[in-house]
Amino acid sequence: MTDTSLTNRIDALEVRIAYQDETIEDLNRTITAQWKEIDRLTREIANLGDSIREAEQRAGASAPPEPPPPHY
């Protein structure tokens, strides 16, 4: 193997590694953003569940019993 051939192979490997490093960083940023969004959505769903339970409790506690329909 000649020095030029070896140098070309090393250069090609270095370029390939540089692109792989960039891709790994892009993927890491994407995953981090997705986890933040998942955490935010999880908290929002929990808050909505709490709001629904509170609304159901208020509606059940404050609603007087309905009179029977007129045809009884």
DSSP file (Angstrom, degrees, kcal/mol; ACC not computed):
  #  RESIDUE AA STRUCTURE BP1 BP2  ACC     N-H-->O    O-->H-N    N-H-->O    O-->H-N    TCO  KAPPA ALPHA  PHI   PSI    X-CA   Y-CA   Z-CA
    1    1 A M              0   0    0      0, 0.0     2,-0.1     0, 0.0     0, 0.0   0.000 360.0 360.0 360.0 134.4    0.0    0.0    0.0
    2    2 A T     >  -     0   0    0      1,-0.1     4,-2.3     4,-0.0     5,-0.2  -0.412 360.0-115.2 -86.2 163.0    1.4    3.4   -1.0
    3    3 A D  H  > S+     0   0    0      1,-0.2     4,-2.5     2,-0.2     5,-0.2   0.880 116.5  52.5 -63.0 -38.2    1.6    6.4    1.3
    4    4 A T  H  > S+     0   0    0      2,-0.2     4,-2.5     1,-0.2    -1,-0.2   0.915 109.6  48.2 -65.3 -43.1   -0.8    8.3   -1.0
    5    5 A S  H  > S+     0   0    0      2,-0.2     4,-2.2     1,-0.2    -2,-0.2   0.912 113.4  47.4 -63.4 -43.3   -3.4    5.5   -0.9
    6    6 A L  H  X S+     0   0    0     -4,-2.3     4,-2.3     2,-0.2    -2,-0.2   0.904 111.8  50.3 -65.3 -41.9   -3.1    5.3    2.9
    7    7 A T  H  X S+     0   0    0     -4,-2.5     4,-2.6     2,-0.2    -2,-0.2   0.902 110.0  50.6 -63.0 -41.9   -3.4    9.1    3.2
    8    8 A N  H  X S+     0   0    0     -4,-2.5     4,-2.4     2,-0.2    -2,-0.2   0.899 110.8  49.0 -63.6 -41.1   -6.5    9.1    1.0
    9    9 A R  H  X S+     0   0    0     -4,-2.2     4,-2.3     2,-0.2    -2,-0.2   0.910 111.9  48.3 -65.2 -41.9   -8.1    6.3    3.1
   10   10 A I  H  X S+     0   0    0     -4,-2.3     4,-2.4     2,-0.2    -2,-0.2   0.917 111.6  50.1 -64.9 -42.8   -7.4    8.2    6.3
   11   11 A D  H  X S+     0   0    0     -4,-2.6     4,-2.3     1,-0.2    -2,-0.2   0.919 110.3  50.2 -60.8 -43.6   -8.8   11.4    4.9
   12   12 A A  H  X S+     0   0    0     -4,-2.4     4,-2.3     1,-0.2    -1,-0.2   0.904 111.1  48.9 -62.8 -41.1  -12.0    9.6    3.8
   13   13 A L  H  X S+     0   0    0     -4,-2.3     4,-2.5     2,-0.2    -1,-0.2   0.892 109.8  51.4 -65.6 -39.7  -12.4    8.1    7.3
   14   14 A E  H  X S+     0   0    0     -4,-2.4     4,-2.1     2,-0.2    -2,-0.2   0.903 111.0  47.9 -64.3 -41.0  -11.9   11.5    9.0
   15   15 A V  H  X S+     0   0    0     -4,-2.3     4,-2.2     2,-0.2    -2,-0.2   0.924 111.9  50.3 -64.1 -43.8  -14.5   13.1    6.7
   16   16 A R  H  X S+     0   0    0     -4,-2.3     4,-2.2     1,-0.2    -2,-0.2   0.907 110.4  49.1 -62.1 -42.3  -16.9   10.2    7.5
   17   17 A I  H  X S+     0   0    0     -4,-2.5     4,-2.8     2,-0.2    -1,-0.2   0.891 108.1  54.6 -64.1 -40.1  -16.4   10.5   11.2
   18   18 A A  H  X S+     0   0    0     -4,-2.1     4,-2.0     1,-0.2    -2,-0.2   0.924 110.4  45.5 -61.3 -43.9  -17.0   14.3   11.0
   19   19 A Y  H  X S+     0   0    0     -4,-2.2     4,-2.3     2,-0.2    -1,-0.2   0.882 112.5  51.5 -66.6 -38.1  -20.3   13.7    9.3
   20   20 A Q  H  X S+     0   0    0     -4,-2.2     4,-2.6     2,-0.2    -2,-0.2   0.908 108.6  50.8 -65.4 -41.1  -21.2   11.0   11.8
   21   21 A D  H  X S+     0   0    0     -4,-2.8     4,-2.2     2,-0.2    -2,-0.2   0.913 110.9  49.1 -61.2 -42.4  -20.4   13.3   14.7
   22   22 A E  H  X S+     0   0    0     -4,-2.0     4,-2.2     2,-0.2    -2,-0.2   0.907 111.6  49.1 -63.6 -42.0  -22.6   16.0   13.2
   23   23 A T  H  X S+     0   0    0     -4,-2.3     4,-2.6     2,-0.2    -2,-0.2   0.902 109.8  51.5 -64.6 -41.7  -25.5   13.5   12.7
   24   24 A I  H  X S+     0   0    0     -4,-2.6     4,-2.4     1,-0.2    -1,-0.2   0.907 110.2  48.9 -62.8 -41.8  -25.1   12.2   16.3
   25   25 A E  H  X S+     0   0    0     -4,-2.2     4,-2.4     2,-0.2    -2,-0.2   0.907 110.9  50.4 -64.6 -41.5  -25.3   15.8   17.6
   26   26 A D  H  X S+     0   0    0     -4,-2.2     4,-2.3     2,-0.2    -2,-0.2   0.924 111.9  47.7 -61.1 -44.8  -28.4   16.5   15.5
   27   27 A L  H  X S+     0   0    0     -4,-2.6     4,-2.7     1,-0.2     5,-0.2   0.894 110.3  52.4 -63.8 -39.8  -30.1   13.3   16.8
   28   28 A N  H  X S+     0   0    0     -4,-2.4     4,-2.5     2,-0.2    -2,-0.2   0.920 110.0  48.0 -62.8 -44.0  -29.2   14.2   20.3
   29   29 A R  H  X S+     0   0    0     -4,-2.4     4,-2.3     2,-0.2    -1,-0.2   0.908 112.5  49.5 -62.4 -41.5  -30.8   17.7   20.0
   30   30 A T  H  X S+     0   0    0     -4,-2.3     4,-2.3     2,-0.2    -2,-0.2   0.927 111.9  47.3 -64.4 -45.3  -33.9   16.2   18.4
   31   31 A I  H  X S+     0   0    0     -4,-2.7     4,-2.5     2,-0.2    -2,-0.2   0.909 111.4  51.3 -63.9 -41.9  -34.3   13.6   21.2
   32   32 A T  H  X S+     0   0    0     -4,-2.5     4,-2.1     1,-0.2    -1,-0.2   0.922 111.1  47.9 -61.3 -44.1  -33.7   16.3   23.9
   33   33 A A  H  X S+     0   0    0     -4,-2.3     4,-2.1     1,-0.2    -1,-0.2   0.894 111.3  51.1 -64.0 -39.5  -36.4   18.5   22.3
   34   34 A Q  H  X S+     0   0    0     -4,-2.3     4,-2.7     2,-0.2    -2,-0.2   0.908 108.7  50.4 -66.2 -41.2  -38.8   15.6   22.0
   35   35 A W  H  X S+     0   0    0     -4,-2.5     4,-2.6     2,-0.2    -1,-0.2   0.897 109.7  51.0 -63.8 -39.2  -38.3   14.6   25.7
   36   36 A K  H  X S+     0   0    0     -4,-2.1     4,-2.3     2,-0.2    -1,-0.2   0.921 112.1  47.1 -62.5 -42.3  -39.0   18.2   26.7
   37   37 A E  H  X S+     0   0    0     -4,-2.1     4,-2.6     2,-0.2    -2,-0.2   0.898 111.5  50.6 -66.1 -40.8  -42.2   18.2   24.7
   38   38 A I  H  X S+     0   0    0     -4,-2.7     4,-2.4     2,-0.2    -2,-0.2   0.919 110.9  49.1 -62.8 -43.6  -43.3   14.9   26.1
   39   39 A D  H  X S+     0   0    0     -4,-2.6     4,-2.2     2,-0.2    -2,-0.2   0.918 112.1  48.6 -61.7 -43.4  -42.7   16.2   29.6
   40   40 A R  H  X S+     0   0    0     -4,-2.3     4,-2.3     1,-0.2    -2,-0.2   0.924 113.0  47.0 -62.9 -45.0  -44.7   19.3   28.9
   41   41 A L  H  X S+     0   0    0     -4,-2.6     4,-2.5     2,-0.2    -1,-0.2   0.869 109.8  53.7 -66.8 -36.2  -47.6   17.3   27.4
   42   42 A T  H  X S+     0   0    0     -4,-2.4     4,-2.1     2,-0.2    -1,-0.2   0.923 110.6  46.5 -63.2 -44.1  -47.6   14.9   30.3
   43   43 A R  H  X S+     0   0    0     -4,-2.2     4,-2.4     2,-0.2    -2,-0.2   0.903 112.0  51.5 -64.0 -40.2  -47.9   17.8   32.8
   44   44 A E  H  X S+     0   0    0     -4,-2.3     4,-2.5     2,-0.2    -2,-0.2   0.905 109.3  49.5 -64.5 -41.6  -50.6   19.3   30.7
   45   45 A I  H  X S+     0   0    0     -4,-2.5     4,-2.5     2,-0.2    -1,-0.2   0.913 110.8  50.4 -63.5 -41.9  -52.6   16.1   30.6
   46   46 A A  H  X S+     0   0    0     -4,-2.1     4,-2.2     1,-0.2    -2,-0.2   0.917 111.3  48.6 -61.6 -42.8  -52.3   15.7   34.3
   47   47 A N  H  X S+     0   0    0     -4,-2.4     4,-2.4     2,-0.2    -2,-0.2   0.903 110.8  50.3 -64.5 -40.9  -53.5   19.3   34.8
   48   48 A L  H  X S+     0   0    0     -4,-2.5     4,-2.5     2,-0.2    -2,-0.2   0.901 109.4  51.5 -64.2 -40.0  -56.5   18.7   32.5
   49   49 A G  H  X S+     0   0    0     -4,-2.5     4,-2.4     2,-0.2    -2,-0.2   0.916 110.3  49.0 -61.2 -43.2  -57.4   15.6   34.4
   50   50 A D  H  X S+     0   0    0     -4,-2.2     4,-2.4     1,-0.2    -2,-0.2   0.913 111.0  50.2 -62.0 -42.7  -57.3   17.5   37.7
   51   51 A S  H  X S+     0   0    0     -4,-2.4     4,-2.4     1,-0.2    -2,-0.2   0.899 110.4  49.5 -63.4 -40.8  -59.5   20.2   36.1
   52   52 A I  H  X S+     0   0    0     -4,-2.5     4,-2.5     2,-0.2    -1,-0.2   0.926 111.0  49.3 -65.6 -44.0  -62.0   17.7   34.9
   53   53 A R  H  X S+     0   0    0     -4,-2.4     4,-2.3     1,-0.2    -2,-0.2   0.914 112.2  48.6 -61.4 -42.2  -62.2   16.0   38.3
   54   54 A E  H  X S+     0   0    0     -4,-2.4     4,-2.5     2,-0.2    -2,-0.2   0.919 111.8  49.0 -63.4 -43.2  -62.7   19.4   40.0
   55   55 A A  H  X S+     0   0    0     -4,-2.4     4,-2.5     1,-0.2    -2,-0.2   0.893 111.1  50.1 -64.4 -39.8  -65.4   20.3   37.5
   56   56 A E  H  X S+     0   0    0     -4,-2.5     4,-2.4     2,-0.2    -1,-0.2   0.903 111.2  49.0 -65.1 -40.3  -67.2   17.0   38.0
   57   57 A Q  H  X S+     0   0    0     -4,-2.3     4,-2.2     2,-0.2    -2,-0.2   0.918 113.0  47.0 -65.3 -42.8  -67.1   17.4   41.8
   58   58 A R  H  X S+     0   0    0     -4,-2.5     4,-2.0     1,-0.2    -2,-0.2   0.913 113.8  47.9 -64.8 -41.8  -68.5   21.0   41.6
   59   59 A A  H  X S+     0   0    0     -4,-2.5     4,-1.0     1,-0.2    -2,-0.2   0.887 114.8  45.7 -67.6 -38.4  -71.2   19.9   39.2
   60   60 A G  H  < S+     0   0    0     -4,-2.4    -1,-0.2    -5,-0.2    -2,-0.2   0.855 115.7  45.4 -73.3 -34.8  -72.2   17.0   41.4
   61   61 A A  H  < S+     0   0    0     -4,-2.2    -2,-0.2    -5,-0.2    -1,-0.2   0.828 118.4  39.2 -79.3 -32.9  -72.1   18.9   44.7
   62   62 A S  H  < S+     0   0    0     -4,-2.0    -1,-0.2    -5,-0.2    -2,-0.2   0.565  89.5  99.2 -98.3  -8.7  -74.0   22.0   43.6
   63   63 A A     <  -     0   0    0     -4,-1.0     3,-0.1    -5,-0.2    -4,-0.0  -0.682  66.9-140.5 -84.0 121.6  -76.7   20.4   41.3
   64   64 A P        -     0   0    0      0, 0.0    -2,-0.1     0, 0.0     2,-0.0  -0.400  37.5 -84.7 -72.6 157.1  -80.0   20.0   43.1
   65   65 A P        -     0   0    0      0, 0.0     0, 0.0     0, 0.0     0, 0.0  -0.371  48.6-116.0 -63.2 140.3  -81.9   16.8   42.3
   66   66 A E        -     0   0    0     -3,-0.1    -3,-0.0     1,-0.1     0, 0.0  -0.536  26.1-117.4 -78.0 140.8  -84.0   17.1   39.2
   67   67 A P        -     0   0    0      0, 0.0    -1,-0.1     0, 0.0     0, 0.0  -0.407  41.3 -92.5 -71.1 155.5  -87.8   16.9   39.6
   68   68 A P        -     0   0    0      0, 0.0     4,-0.0     0, 0.0     0, 0.0  -0.315  51.2 -90.6 -66.4 154.1  -89.4   14.0   37.8
   69   69 A P    >   -     0   0    0      0, 0.0     3,-1.7     0, 0.0    -3,-0.0  -0.211  39.6-106.8 -62.0 157.6  -90.6   14.6   34.3
   70   70 A P  T 3  S+     0   0    0      0, 0.0     0, 0.0     0, 0.0     0, 0.0   0.713 111.7  70.2 -62.8 -21.4  -94.3   15.8   34.0
   71   71 A H  T 3         0   0    0      1,-0.3     0, 0.0     0, 0.0     0, 0.0   0.446 360.0 360.0 -80.6   4.5  -95.6   12.5   32.7
   72   72 A Y    <         0   0    0     -3,-1.7    -1,-0.3    -4,-0.0     0, 0.0   0.460 360.0 360.0 -85.1 360.0  -95.1   10.8   36.1
